[in-house]
Amino acid sequence: MTPTLTLYGIPNCDTVKKARAWLASQALAVQFHDFKKQGVPADALDRWLASAGWERLLNRQGTTWRKLDAATQAGVTDAASARPLMLAHASVIKRPVVQWPDGAITVGFDAADWQARIR
């Protein structure tokens, strides 16, 4: 049996939709974790921060980030300050986050990188 990969995100996010469609076209077993319904798992967030880094994980281009007040934005200066914000506002996490069967973590959708990972 092929190990399952886990895709974390929000179902109506365009990038998540593209990623899910691409994974489906590759006939991969995927477990989807919906941030809106299931929240952000704190233990997984800790792994993502350690693996990808808070700067890579924080989506400063998104609407949620732009709606935050300047003091909140300015207060995010490292992983320790980014973590509670990400737990409280899942939409500030860049999507999708994928945990691959080998334990690797990727952030965002990159078809070429993903193709190399599944070979």
Secondary structure, DSSP 8 states (H G I E B T S, - for coil): ----EEEEE-TT-HHHHHHHHHHHHTT--EEEEEHHHH---HHHHHHHHHHH-HHHHB-SSSHHHHHS-HHHHHT--SHHHHHHHHHH-GGGB-S-EEE-TTS-EEES--HHHHHHHH-
